[in-house]
Amino acid sequence: MEKNKKMTDTAQMDIKKIRQIIIRRQYLFIAVSLAVLSVIVWGSFFIPEKYEAKSTVFIEQSAIRKLIQGSGRRSREEGSLRGLKYTMLSRKVLLKVINEMDLDAMARNDAEIESMIEKLARNTNITESAKENLFTVSYTGKDPGMVQEYVNTLVEKYIETIISLKKKDAFGASRFLSEQIDYYKDKIAAIEGKLADFRRKEGIYLAIDESALVRSITGYKEEIEDVEMEVRNLKAKKKRIKQQLSGESPFTLALIYGNRGDSLPARLKALEQRLQLLLMKYTENYPEVIKIKIEIETLKKQVDAEAANGGEGTNPYSKNLSSGMSMANPIYQQLRENLLNLESEIDSLETKKETLGNRIKRIENELKNIPDNKKILTNLERDRGTYQTLYEQMLAKLGQAEVNEQVEAQNKGETYKIIERAVLPRRPVSPNRVMLILLGIFGGIGAGIGAVLLMDKNESSIRDVDALKSLLGIKVLAVIPAIVTENDIRRKRKIDRRVYAFSIFYLLIIGSVFINELINRFFYHGQAG
């Protein structure tokens, strides 16, 4: 905060110092400021004045044109701003304007005419209005009469040229399409004659569709790729199953564990409960489920054997020792069954692949064995179909082109209306003396401040005691002030009054010129527009 305050104080001191310098050298400030102001203001009256004329044109689309939009004629490029500029500022249109206005009489050779065309195009401005299909043409020049005449002539010649071009395009499109229809009609007749002669000569009346055969081959090849991918996947599964089989034994020992005091029915019941729990989570084919089922069957056989012997003495489980029996490993059997299924599926796919390959070979042989005369017949029929399609398209376009030709011939298409013709400009648009006078005022003030600061900086005189001390390096004992008499004061005041009076009077003249230009530009010019 202290830093900002210091910066503010420094800026105020600088402004105060500049004000003191201006007051001390006020004559230089006034002279330079008025000189710069005079050069800019009075110099603006020596700049050539330029006048501007404008004309507004409206392009109206008829309902008939909207109905036949998209016919055989060219698209309406002139409706866009780029198309307007290209057409209106073309050499052809500008040359018509020059001849109409007799400006060519002022040119001594072709080079001057080309220079005139380039100048006209450069100073002509075409703008599109915010409203649709409305554009304004303006031109800036030194002669107000010539500017007005040029803009009106340019617009008229543009409308004449564009209407002529559209009619020519419409008639040209019909003529071109008629020629193309005759051309393709002759082509179709020639092809049909060749077809009739060829059929009579070779006795061929049907053409083989080679494209259908090629499509069949492509389809079969895609099927083979699918089969090969499926075989690769199945072989990968087969490899994994073989790895699992190598870690399993074909047979396993079904152990029936017994604890002291347990009976066979108790152990059987425990296994049945375990089976019910597994079936709640897994299917019948789960390996542990299969294993427990086999153990249950074994226990049931033991129970039956004990009942047949009539006591526990002959039952192996009566000794409360673990015993078991050899049985087929269910996991190994399941993996073996899956392996056989995979091998069967692989063999089936290999057979399908071989069948598809044989079909491809058969079709390829058919293609190779197609007689050359049938190929010629196919080519002739294809050419006839192509020419027939083009012929029908040309017929449709010819109908549209004939309608368009009638529209243009009866002037039922686009119409160009001059909404506002160019009027004789009374006030110049350039130079803008209002802006130049403002520029002179601010420029004069800036130049005056710069001049006094520069003079003050280059002056070598000593103004205060501190400057003298720093220059001589000695102590100053006394300062004798300048002696100003009453006559000196009166004489200075008299000069100041004269300078101030002259400056004010001169500024009043500049102010009156500024007000006059302001009124002429914004009030009188606005009412005239």
C-alpha positions in Angstrom: 0.0 0.0 0.0 2.9 2.3 0.8 4.4 1.4 -2.5 1.2 2.4 -4.4 1.1 5.7 -2.4 4.7 6.4 -3.3 4.0 5.8 -7.0 0.9 8.1 -6.9 3.0 10.9 -5.3 5.7 10.4 -7.9 3.2 10.6 -10.7 1.6 13.8 -9.2 5.1 15.4 -8.8 5.8 14.5 -12.5 2.6 16.1 -13.7 3.2 19.2 -11.5 6.7 19.5 -12.9 5.4 19.2 -16.5 2.8 21.8 -15.8 5.5 24.2 -14.5 7.7 23.6 -17.5 4.7 24.3 -19.8 3.9 27.5 -17.9 7.6 28.6 -18.1 7.7 27.9 -21.8 4.1 28.7 -22.7 5.0 30.6 -25.9 6.8 27.6 -27.3 4.0 25.3 -26.3 1.3 27.6 -27.9 3.4 28.0 -31.1 4.1 24.3 -31.6 0.5 23.3 -30.8 -1.1 25.8 -33.1 1.4 25.0 -35.9 0.7 21.3 -35.8 -3.1 22.0 -35.6 -2.9 24.3 -38.6 -0.9 21.9 -40.7 -3.4 19.1 -40.1 -6.6 21.2 -40.4 -5.7 23.4 -43.3 -3.8 20.6 -45.0 -7.1 18.6 -45.0 -8.5 21.1 -47.4 -5.8 20.3 -49.9 -6.7 16.6 -49.9 -8.8 15.8 -53.0 -12.4 15.3 -52.1 -14.1 12.0 -53.0 -17.8 11.4 -53.5 -19.7 8.1 -53.1 -22.9 7.0 -54.9 -24.9 3.9 -54.0 -27.6 1.8 -55.6 -29.6 -1.0 -54.1 -30.9 -4.0 -56.1 -33.3 -6.8 -55.1 -33.3 -10.3 -56.6 -36.8 -11.7 -56.6 -37.3 -15.5 -57.1 -40.5 -16.5 -58.7 -42.6 -19.4 -57.6 -42.0 -21.1 -60.9 -38.3 -21.0 -60.4 -38.6 -22.6 -57.0 -40.7 -25.5 -58.5 -38.1 -26.3 -61.1 -35.1 -25.8 -58.9 -32.4 -28.3 -59.7 -33.0 -28.4 -63.5 -30.3 -28.9 -66.1 -29.1 -25.3 -66.0 -26.2 -24.1 -63.9 -26.8 -23.3 -60.2 -27.5 -19.7 -59.4 -24.1 -18.5 -58.4 -25.0 -14.9 -58.8 -27.3 -15.1 -55.8 -24.2 -15.2 -53.5 -22.0 -12.2 -52.8 -19.0 -13.9 -54.5 -21.0 -14.6 -57.6 -22.2 -11.0 -57.7 -18.7 -9.6 -57.5 -17.3 -12.0 -60.1 -20.0 -11.2 -62.6 -20.5 -7.5 -62.0 -16.8 -6.7 -61.8 -15.9 -8.8 -64.8 -14.0 -7.3 -67.6 -16.9 -7.8 -70.0 -19.4 -5.8 -67.8 -17.0 -3.0 -67.0 -16.0 -2.6 -70.6 -19.7 -2.2 -71.5 -20.0 0.5 -68.8 -16.9 2.3 -70.2 -18.3 2.3 -73.7 -21.7 3.4 -72.5 -20.2 6.4 -70.6 -17.8 7.2 -73.4 -14.9 6.9 -71.0 -12.9 5.0 -73.7 -12.5 8.3 -75.5 -10.3 9.5 -72.7 -7.9 6.5 -73.1 -5.1 6.8 -75.7 -4.4 3.1 -75.9 -5.4 -0.4 -74.7 -3.1 -0.2 -71.7 -5.0 2.9 -70.4 -8.3 1.1 -70.9 -7.1 -1.8 -68.8 -5.8 0.5 -66.2 -9.2 2.2 -66.1 -11.0 -1.2 -65.8 -8.7 -2.1 -62.9 -9.3 1.2 -61.1 -13.1 1.0 -61.5 -13.1 -2.6 -60.1 -10.9 -1.6 -57.2 -13.0 1.4 -56.1 -16.3 -0.5 -56.6 -17.7 -2.1 -53.4 -20.5 -4.7 -53.4 -22.1 -5.5 -50.1 -24.9 -8.0 -49.2 -27.7 -6.6 -47.1 -29.0 -8.2 -43.9 -32.2 -8.9 -45.9 -32.2 -11.9 -48.2 -31.5 -11.3 -51.9 -30.7 -7.6 -51.4 -27.3 -6.1 -52.2 -25.8 -2.6 -52.5 -23.4 -1.3 -55.1 -21.2 1.7 -54.2 -18.4 3.6 -55.9 -16.1 6.3 -54.7 -14.5 8.9 -57.0 -13.6 12.6 -57.4 -16.4 13.6 -59.8 -19.9 13.4 -58.2 -21.6 13.3 -61.6 -19.4 10.6 -62.9 -19.8 8.5 -59.7 -23.6 8.7 -60.0 -23.6 7.8 -63.7 -21.1 4.9 -63.2 -23.1 3.2 -60.4 -26.4 3.4 -62.3 -24.8 2.3 -65.6 -23.0 -0.6 -63.8 -26.2 -1.9 -62.2 -28.1 -1.7 -65.5 -25.4 -3.5 -67.5 -25.1 -6.1 -64.9 -28.8 -6.9 -65.0 -28.7 -7.0 -68.8 -25.7 -9.3 -68.8 -27.0 -11.7 -66.2 -30.4 -12.0 -67.9 -28.7 -12.6 -71.2 -26.4 -15.3 -69.7 -29.3 -17.1 -68.2 -31.2 -17.2 -71.4 -28.1 -18.4 -73.3 -27.5 -21.1 -70.6 -31.1 -22.3 -70.8 -31.1 -22.5 -74.6 -27.6 -24.1 -74.6 -28.6 -26.7 -72.0 -31.6 -27.8 -74.2 -29.4 -28.0 -77.3 -26.7 -29.9 -75.5 -29.1 -32.4 -74.0 -30.8 -33.0 -77.3 -27.4 -33.7 -78.9 -26.5 -36.1 -76.1 -29.9 -37.9 -76.4 -29.3 -38.4 -80.2 -25.8 -39.7 -79.4 -26.9 -42.3 -76.9 -29.9 -43.3 -79.0 -27.4 -44.1 -81.9 -25.2 -46.0 -79.4 -28.2 -48.1 -78.2 -29.3 -48.9 -81.7 -25.7 -49.9 -82.6 -25.4 -52.2 -79.5 -28.8 -53.8 -80.1 -27.8 -54.5 -83.8 -24.6 -56.2 -82.6 -26.5 -58.2 -80.0 -29.0 -59.4 -82.6 -26.3 -60.4 -85.1 -24.3 -62.1 -82.4 -27.3 -64.1 -81.1 -28.2 -65.2 -84.6 -24.7 -66.2 -85.4 -23.8 -68.0 -82.2 -27.3 -69.2 -81.2 -26.9 -67.8 -77.7 -29.8 -66.1 -76.0 -28.9 -66.2 -72.3 -25.9 -64.7 -70.6 -24.2 -66.3 -67.7 -24.0 -64.1 -64.7 -20.3 -64.2 -63.9 -20.7 -61.7 -61.1 -23.0 -64.2 -59.2 -20.4 -66.9 -59.6 -17.6 -64.6 -58.3 -19.8 -63.7 -55.3 -20.4 -67.4 -54.6 -16.6 -68.0 -54.5 -16.1 -65.0 -52.2 -18.8 -66.3 -49.9 -17.3 -69.8 -49.8 -13.9 -68.4 -49.0 -15.3 -66.4 -46.1 -17.0 -69.6 -44.8 -13.6 -71.5 -45.0 -11.9 -68.7 -43.0 -14.7 -69.0 -40.3 -14.2 -72.8 -40.3 -10.4 -72.5 -39.9 -10.8 -70.1 -37.0 -13.2 -72.5 -35.3 -10.8 -75.4 -35.8 -8.0 -73.4 -34.3 -10.1 -72.7 -31.2 -11.2 -76.3 -30.9 -7.6 -77.6 -31.2 -6.5 -75.2 -28.5 -9.2 -76.6 -26.2 -8.1 -80.1 -27.2 -4.6 -79.3 -26.1 -5.7 -78.0 -22.7 -7.8 -81.2 -22.1 -4.9 -83.4 -23.0 -2.8 -81.6 -20.5 -5.4 -82.2 -17.8 -5.7 -85.9 -18.7 -2.0 -86.3 -18.3 -2.4 -85.3 -14.6 -5.3 -87.7 -13.9 -5.3 -91.4 -13.4 -7.9 -93.6 -15.2 -8.8 -95.3 -11.8 -9.2 -94.0 -8.3 -9.7 -95.5 -4.8 -13.1 -94.9 -3.3 -12.4 -94.7 0.5 -15.1 -95.4 3.0 -14.0 -93.8 6.2 -15.3 -95.0 9.5 -14.8 -93.8 13.1 -15.1 -96.0 16.1 -18.8 -96.5 17.0 -20.1 -95.3 13.5 -22.4 -97.7 11.7 -22.7 -98.1 7.9 -26.2 -96.5 7.8 -24.8 -93.5 9.6 -22.0 -93.1 7.1 -24.4 -93.6 4.2 -26.7 -90.9 5.6 -23.7 -88.5 6.0 -22.8 -89.1 2.3 -26.3 -88.5 1.2 -26.4 -85.2 3.0 -23.1 -84.2 1.5 -24.6 -85.1 -2.0 -27.6 -82.9 -1.4 -25.4 -79.9 -0.4 -23.3 -80.3 -3.6 -26.4 -80.6 -5.8 -27.6 -77.2 -4.5 -24.4 -75.6 -6.0 -23.4 -77.9 -8.9 -24.9 -80.1 -11.6 -25.1 -83.9 -11.9 -21.9 -83.9 -14.0 -19.7 -82.2 -11.4 -16.8 -84.6 -10.7 -17.2 -84.7 -6.8 -21.0 -85.3 -7.3 -20.2 -88.3 -9.5 -17.6 -89.6 -7.0 -20.0 -89.3 -4.0 -22.7 -91.1 -5.9 -20.3 -94.0 -6.5 -19.4 -94.1 -2.8 -23.0 -94.2 -1.9 -23.6 -97.1 -4.2 -20.6 -98.9 -2.6 -21.9 -98.3 0.9 -25.3 -99.6 -0.1 -23.7 -102.8 -1.3 -21.8 -103.1 2.0 -25.0 -102.7 3.9 -26.7 -105.3 1.8 -23.7 -107.7 2.3 -23.9 -107.2 6.1 -27.5 -107.9 6.1 -27.0 -111.1 4.1 -24.2 -112.3 6.5 -26.4 -111.6 9.5 -23.9 -109.7 11.7 -21.0 -107.4 11.9 -18.4 -110.1 12.3 -18.2 -110.7 8.6 -18.5 -107.0 7.7 -15.2 -105.3 7.0 -16.4 -102.1 8.5 -17.1 -103.6 11.8 -13.4 -103.3 12.7 -13.8 -99.4 12.5 -10.8 -99.4 10.1 -10.7 -97.5 6.9 -11.1 -99.6 3.8 -11.7 -98.9 0.1 -12.2 -100.2 -3.4 -10.8 -99.5 -6.8 -13.1 -97.6 -9.2 -13.0 -95.5 -12.5 -11.9 -92.0 -12.0 -15.0 -89.8 -12.9 -12.9 -86.7 -13.6 -10.7 -88.7 -16.0 -13.8 -90.2 -17.7 -15.4 -86.7 -18.1 -12.3 -85.2 -19.6 -12.0 -88.2 -21.9 -15.6 -87.8 -23.1 -15.0 -84.1 -23.8 -11.8 -84.9 -25.7 -13.7 -87.3 -27.9 -16.4 -84.8 -28.6 -13.8 -82.1 -29.6 -12.1 -84.6 -32.0 -15.5 -85.4 -33.5 -16.3 -81.7 -34.0 -12.9 -81.0 -35.5 -13.3 -83.9 -37.9 -16.7 -82.5 -38.9 -15.3 -79.0 -39.5 -12.4 -80.4 -41.6 -14.9 -82.3 -43.7 -16.9 -79.0 -44.2 -13.8 -77.2 -45.2 -12.9 -79.8 -47.7 -16.5 -79.7 -49.1 -16.3 -75.9 -49.5 -12.9 -76.1 -51.2 -14.3 -78.6 -53.7 -17.2 -76.2 -54.4 -14.8 -73.3 -55.1 -12.8 -75.5 -57.5 -15.9 -76.5 -59.3 -17.1 -72.9 -59.7 -13.6 -71.8 -60.8 -13.6 -74.5 -63.4 -17.0 -73.3 -64.6 -15.6 -69.7 -65.0 -12.6 -71.0 -66.9 -14.9 -73.0 -69.2 -17.3 -70.2 -70.1 -17.1 -69.8 -73.9 -15.7 -66.6 -75.2 -18.8 -65.9 -77.1 -20.9 -65.8 -73.9 -18.4 -63.3 -72.4 -18.8 -61.2 -75.5 -22.6 -61.4 -75.1 -22.3 -60.3 -71.4 -20.2 -57.3 -72.4 -22.7 -56.2 -75.0 -25.6 -56.5 -72.7 -23.8 -54.5 -70.0 -22.9 -51.7 -72.5 -26.5 -51.6 -73.6 -27.8 -51.3 -70.0 -25.3 -48.4 -69.4 -26.3 -46.5 -72.5 -30.0 -47.1 -71.7 -29.6 -45.6 -68.2 -27.8 -42.6 -69.5 -30.4 -42.1 -72.2 -33.2 -42.1 -69.7 -31.4 -39.6 -67.5 -30.8 -37.3 -70.4 -34.5 -37.5 -71.3 -35.5 -36.5 -67.8 -33.1 -33.6 -67.8 -34.2 -32.5 -71.2 -37.8 -32.1 -70.0 -36.6 -29.9 -67.1 -34.3 -27.9 -69.4 -37.2 -27.2 -71.8 -39.4 -26.0 -68.9 -36.5 -23.8 -67.8 -36.0 -22.5 -71.3 -39.6 -21.4 -71.5 -39.4 -19.7 -68.1 -36.3 -17.7 -69.1 -37.8 -16.9 -72.5 -41.0 -15.4 -70.9 -38.9 -13.7 -68.1 -40.7 -15.8 -65.5 -37.5 -16.6 -63.6 -35.5 -14.4 -61.3 -36.3 -10.7 -61.6 -33.9 -7.9 -60.7 -35.5 -4.8 -59.2 -33.5 -1.6 -58.6 -34.9 -0.5 -55.2 -32.8 2.7 -55.0 -31.0 4.3 -57.9 -27.8 6.3 -57.2 -28.4 10.0 -56.7 -25.9 12.8 -57.2 -23.8 13.1 -54.0 -23.7 16.6 -52.6 -21.1 16.1 -49.9 -17.8 14.3 -50.1 -17.2 11.2 -48.0 -13.4 11.8 -47.9 -11.5 13.5 -46.3 -13.2 13.2 -43.0 -12.3 16.7 -41.7 -14.2 16.1 -38.4 -11.8 13.3 -37.5 -8.8 15.3 -38.8 -9.6 18.4 -36.7 -9.9 16.2 -33.6 -6.6 14.6 -34.6 -5.0 18.0 -35.0 -6.2 19.2 -31.6 -4.8 16.2 -29.7 -1.8 16.0 -32.0 -1.0 19.7 -31.4 -1.3 19.4 -27.7 1.0 16.3 -27.7 3.5 18.0 -30.0 3.6 21.1 -27.8 4.2 19.1 -24.6 7.0 17.2 -26.4 8.6 20.3 -27.7 8.8 22.1 -24.3 10.1 18.9 -22.6 12.7 18.5 -25.2 13.8 22.1 -24.9 13.9 21.9 -21.2 16.0 18.7 -21.3 18.6 20.2 -23.7 18.9 23.6 -21.8 22.2 24.0 -19.9 21.3 26.9 -17.7 21.3 26.6 -13.9 17.9 27.0 -12.3 18.4 26.4 -8.5 21.1 26.3 -5.7 21.3 22.5 -5.6 22.2 22.4 -9.3 25.0 24.9 -8.7 26.3 23.0 -5.8 26.4 19.8 -7.7 28.1 21.5 -10.7 30.8 23.5 -8.8 31.2 21.4 -5.7 31.4 24.5 -3.4 29.2 26.0 -0.8 26.9 28.8 -2.0 27.0 31.8 0.4 24.2 33.9 -1.1 21.7 34.1 -3.9 20.9 37.3 -5.7 17.4 37.2 -7.2 16.6 38.6 -10.6 15.3 42.2 -10.4 12.0 42.6 -12.1 10.6 46.0 -12.4 7.0 47.1 -12.7 7.6 47.9 -16.4 8.9 44.4 -17.0 5.8 42.9 -15.4 3.4 45.2 -17.4 5.2 44.4 -20.6 5.1 40.7 -20.0 1.4 40.8 -19.2 0.7 42.8 -22.3 2.5 40.2 -24.4 0.7 37.4 -22.6 -2.7 39.0 -23.3 -1.9 39.4 -27.0 -0.7 35.8 -27.3 -3.8 34.5 -25.4 -6.1 36.6 -27.5 -4.6 35.5 -30.7 -4.7 31.8 -29.6 -8.3 32.0 -28.5 -9.3 33.8 -31.7 -7.5 31.2 -33.8 -9.1 28.4 -31.9 -12.5 29.9 -32.4 -11.8 29.9 -36.2 -10.8 26.2 -35.9 -13.9 25.5 -33.8 -16.2 27.2 -36.3 -14.7 25.1 -39.1 -15.2 22.0 -36.9 -18.9 22.8 -36.2 -19.5 23.5 -39.9 -18.0 20.2 -40.9 -19.8 18.4 -38.2 -23.2 19.8 -39.3 -22.5 19.1 -43.0 -21.4 15.5 -42.4 -23.9 14.2 -39.9 -26.9 16.5 -40.1 -27.1 17.9 -43.6 -25.6 14.8 -45.2 -28.0 12.6 -43.2 -31.1 14.6 -44.4 -29.8 14.5 -48.0 -29.4 10.7 -47.7 
